[in-house]
């Protein structure tokens, strides 16, 4: 990217405040600070610069509250003496973020996707704007809702289009290490907001949560569809919205049954771009599943060609072409 390329900037984020709307343009000094928000074109996603740091990746044994699970060829009941262990979320290991990056403030929206289609990108794919409700009606989820009905390969086409817009190969999907670091925002609890989530903090299924835990939870709700990316009190401490719930988010990472224990984000990236990967990691839970699946450590897997009405993505930008002010 040219050092004189305009960067739309939306102000520094405080730990307990949300960023304002775009109010200035850096024309000759493309310097951005950690937790600053920028937007490189009028149809580009808003991005938040992540601070460099380290975190403990994975879920500790027993964090998941799943009561019934499949193992050894049959269904098993978790007990206090023999709790369910999500082995695919471990082992816990430290990871250092050694590539400066910015993460999408929101999931990519339907409107943002359609800007790509209208610009003859994204393979011309027009995603569905309908989610079927329990009563058989169709809930419209276009506009500022997260884009759905897109696959991993579709998401890659979108990032290729973004790179063509800014004239540099800097946008891509996050690896699952980068995604989890961003989602945690300096925390080590099951959710960035704490031990549990309220219905105002994330869009997940209250019904599924009640069924999984075997108890009534009247304060939870079941919306049955995604919500617009700027709805709910869904920001973590770094200003990233809906990292838990709403729609599942595709990552660049290839699925593995256990972590290899790599200790840098660059090593996760090296593995993610290797050929012959057919299952990609999905993170973040979704509106139709229980709270447990919105935990920061939760991992799912999806085929590269699969499209779903509860799966979308957010983008990451590598920051080597911009100066990140660290003082």
C-alpha positions in Angstrom: 0.0 0.0 0.0 1.2 3.5 -0.7 2.1 5.4 2.5 -0.1 8.3 1.2 -3.2 6.1 0.9 -6.1 7.7 3.0 -7.1 5.8 6.0 -10.5 6.6 7.5 -10.1 6.7 11.3 -12.8 6.5 14.0 -10.9 7.3 17.2 -9.3 5.5 20.0 -11.4 3.0 21.9 -11.4 3.1 25.7 -11.6 -0.2 27.5 -15.2 0.5 28.6 -16.4 2.7 25.7 -17.4 2.2 22.1 -15.7 3.9 19.2 -17.3 6.9 17.6 -18.2 7.3 13.9 -15.4 8.2 11.5 -14.3 11.7 12.1 -10.9 12.2 10.5 -8.6 11.0 7.7 -4.9 10.3 7.9 -3.6 11.3 4.5 0.2 11.8 4.9 0.9 9.9 8.1 -0.8 6.5 8.1 -0.1 5.8 11.7 -2.7 3.9 13.8 -2.6 3.0 17.5 -3.7 -0.2 19.2 -7.4 -0.2 19.7 -7.9 2.4 17.0 -10.6 2.0 14.4 -10.0 2.6 10.7 -11.7 2.0 7.4 -9.9 2.0 4.1 -12.7 2.6 1.7 -16.4 3.5 1.9 -17.5 -0.1 1.5 -14.6 -1.7 3.4 -15.3 -3.2 6.9 -14.3 -1.2 10.0 -11.1 -2.6 11.5 -9.7 -2.4 15.0 -6.0 -2.6 15.6 -5.1 -5.3 18.1 -2.4 -4.7 20.6 0.5 -7.2 20.4 0.7 -9.6 23.3 0.4 -13.1 24.5 -2.5 -15.3 25.7 -3.3 -18.8 26.9 -5.1 -20.5 24.0 -7.7 -23.3 24.5 -10.3 -24.4 27.0 -9.3 -25.8 30.4 -10.6 -29.3 31.1 -14.2 -29.2 32.4 -15.0 -25.7 31.2 -17.7 -27.0 28.8 -21.0 -27.7 30.6 -22.2 -30.3 28.1 -24.1 -33.0 29.9 -24.6 -35.6 27.2 -22.0 -36.4 24.6 -20.9 -39.0 22.1 -17.8 -41.1 23.0 -16.5 -44.6 22.3 -19.4 -45.5 20.0 -22.3 -44.4 22.2 -23.9 -41.6 24.2 -22.4 -40.8 27.6 -23.7 -38.7 30.5 -21.3 -36.3 32.2 -21.1 -36.5 36.0 -19.2 -34.5 38.6 -16.9 -37.5 38.9 -16.5 -37.9 35.2 -17.2 -34.5 33.5 -17.2 -34.0 29.8 -13.8 -33.0 28.5 -13.6 -31.1 25.2 -10.3 -32.6 24.2 -10.4 -30.8 20.8 -10.1 -27.5 22.7 -6.7 -28.4 24.2 -4.1 -28.6 25.3 -3.9 -25.2 26.9 -0.7 -23.4 25.6 0.7 -19.9 25.4 0.6 -18.1 22.1 2.5 -14.9 21.3 1.0 -12.6 18.6 4.0 -11.8 16.5 2.2 -10.5 13.4 0.7 -7.0 13.9 -3.0 -7.2 12.8 -6.3 -5.5 12.9 -9.6 -7.4 13.2 -13.0 -6.6 11.7 -15.1 -4.8 14.3 -18.1 -6.7 13.0 -18.9 -9.8 11.1 -19.0 -8.9 7.4 -22.5 -7.7 6.6 -24.8 -8.6 3.7 -24.5 -5.1 2.3 -20.7 -5.3 2.4 -20.9 -8.6 0.6 -23.2 -7.2 -2.1 -20.8 -4.3 -2.7 -18.3 -6.9 -3.7 -20.9 -8.6 -6.0 -21.9 -5.3 -7.6 -18.3 -4.6 -8.2 -18.1 -8.0 -10.2 -16.3 -9.8 -7.3 -17.2 -12.6 -5.0 -17.9 -14.9 -8.0 -21.2 -13.2 -8.4 -22.8 -15.2 -5.5 -25.9 -13.5 -4.1 -26.5 -15.0 -0.6 -29.8 -15.8 0.9 -31.5 -13.1 2.9 -34.1 -15.5 4.5 -34.0 -17.4 7.7 -36.8 -19.9 8.2 -38.5 -19.4 11.6 -40.2 -22.1 13.7 -43.7 -21.0 12.4 -42.6 -21.4 8.8 -42.3 -17.7 8.0 -39.2 -16.2 6.4 -37.3 -13.6 8.5 -35.4 -11.1 6.3 -31.8 -10.8 7.3 -30.1 -8.6 4.7 -28.7 -5.2 5.1 -26.7 -4.8 8.3 -27.1 -8.4 9.3 -24.1 -10.6 9.0 -23.8 -12.2 5.6 -24.8 -15.9 5.6 -25.0 -18.6 3.0 -21.3 -18.2 2.2 -18.6 -20.8 2.3 -14.9 -20.7 3.1 -14.1 -20.3 -0.5 -16.6 -17.5 -0.9 -15.0 -15.7 2.1 -11.6 -16.1 0.4 -13.1 -14.5 -2.8 -14.3 -11.5 -0.6 -10.8 -10.9 0.9 -9.3 -11.1 -2.6 -11.7 -8.4 -3.7 -10.8 -6.2 -0.6 -7.2 -6.6 -1.5 -7.9 -5.4 -5.0 -9.7 -2.4 -3.6 -6.8 -1.3 -1.4 -4.0 -2.3 -3.8 -2.2 -4.6 -1.4 -2.3 -8.3 -0.3 -3.2 -7.5 3.3 -6.8 -8.8 4.0 -7.5 -12.4 4.8 -9.4 -14.6 7.2 -8.0 -14.8 10.7 -6.3 -18.0 11.9 -8.0 -19.5 14.9 -5.2 -18.3 17.2 -5.7 -14.7 16.0 -9.5 -15.1 16.3 -9.3 -16.4 19.9 -6.8 -13.7 20.9 -9.2 -11.0 19.6 -12.2 -12.7 21.2 -10.6 -12.9 24.6 -9.5 -9.3 24.6 -7.2 -9.9 27.5 -9.5 -12.3 29.5 -9.2 -16.0 30.3 -12.9 -16.6 31.3 -15.2 -18.8 29.2 -16.6 -15.6 27.6 -14.9 -12.2 27.3 -17.8 -10.9 29.4 -17.2 -13.4 32.2 -18.3 -16.8 33.3 -21.7 -16.6 31.5 -23.5 -14.4 29.0 -26.8 -12.6 29.3 -29.4 -12.3 26.4 -28.4 -8.7 26.0 -24.7 -9.6 25.5 -24.9 -12.3 22.8 -27.3 -13.9 20.4 -27.5 -17.6 21.3 -30.4 -19.9 22.0 -32.0 -19.8 25.5 -34.1 -22.8 24.7 -31.0 -24.9 23.7 -29.2 -23.7 26.8 -32.1 -24.7 29.1 -32.3 -28.1 27.4 -28.5 -28.7 27.7 -28.3 -27.7 31.4 -31.7 -29.3 32.4 -32.9 -26.1 34.1 -35.2 -23.2 33.5 -33.5 -19.9 32.7 -36.3 -17.4 32.1 -34.0 -14.4 31.5 -32.6 -16.0 28.3 -34.3 -15.7 25.0 -34.5 -17.6 21.6 -34.5 -15.1 18.7 -34.3 -17.8 16.0 -32.2 -15.6 13.7 -29.2 -13.4 13.5 -29.4 -9.7 14.6 -27.8 -6.7 12.9 -24.1 -6.4 13.7 -24.6 -3.2 15.8 -27.4 -4.6 17.9 -27.1 -5.8 21.5 -24.4 -4.9 24.1 -22.1 -7.4 22.3 -18.7 -5.7 22.3 -15.8 -7.1 24.2 -13.2 -4.9 26.0 -11.4 -4.2 22.6 -14.6 -3.1 20.9 -15.1 -6.2 18.8 -18.8 -7.1 18.4 -20.5 -10.6 18.5 -17.3 -12.6 18.9 -19.7 -14.9 20.8 -23.0 -15.9 19.2 -25.0 -14.5 16.3 -23.4 -16.5 13.5 -20.5 -18.9 13.4 -17.3 -17.4 12.0 -15.0 -19.1 9.5 -11.3 -19.0 10.1 -8.3 -19.7 7.9 -7.1 -22.6 10.1 -7.3 -26.2 9.1 -9.1 -28.5 11.5 -7.1 -30.7 13.9 -8.4 -32.9 16.6 -5.9 -31.4 19.1 -3.6 -28.4 19.2 0.0 -28.9 18.2 1.0 -26.4 20.8 2.5 -23.8 18.5 3.6 -20.7 20.4 3.4 -17.9 17.8 0.6 -16.6 15.6 3.0 -16.8 12.7 3.3 -20.5 13.1 -0.4 -20.9 13.1 -0.5 -18.9 9.8 2.2 -21.1 8.3 0.1 -24.2 8.9 -3.2 -22.6 7.8 -1.9 -21.8 4.3 -0.6 -25.3 3.6 -2.3 -27.2 0.7 -4.7 -30.2 1.0 -6.9 -28.9 3.8 -10.6 -29.7 3.4 -12.0 -28.9 6.8 -11.7 -25.4 8.2 -12.2 -24.3 11.8 -15.3 -22.3 12.7 -15.5 -20.2 15.9 -18.0 -18.2 17.9 -21.2 -20.3 18.2 -24.5 -19.1 16.6 -28.0 -17.9 17.3 -29.5 -21.4 17.3 -27.2 -23.2 19.6 -26.7 -23.2 23.4 -24.5 -20.6 25.2 -21.8 -23.3 25.8 -21.0 -23.2 22.0 -20.4 -19.5 22.2 -17.5 -19.9 24.6 -14.3 -18.3 23.3 -12.5 -21.7 23.3 -15.2 -23.6 21.4 -14.1 -25.0 18.0 -16.2 -26.4 15.2 -15.3 -27.7 11.7 -16.8 -27.1 8.3 -16.1 -28.2 4.7 -14.6 -25.6 2.4 -17.6 -25.7 0.1 -20.3 -25.7 2.8 -22.8 -22.9 3.0 -25.1 -22.4 6.0 -27.8 -19.9 7.2 -25.9 -19.6 10.5 -22.4 -19.1 9.3 -20.5 -16.0 8.2 -17.1 -14.5 8.8 -15.1 -11.4 9.7 -11.8 -10.3 8.1 -8.3 -9.6 9.4 -5.8 -7.1 8.0 -2.1 -7.6 8.4 -0.6 -4.3 9.5 3.0 -4.4 8.1 2.1 -1.8 5.5 0.9 0.7 8.1 2.9 2.0 11.1 1.4 0.9 14.4 2.1 3.3 17.2 2.9 1.3 20.3 3.7 4.0 22.9 
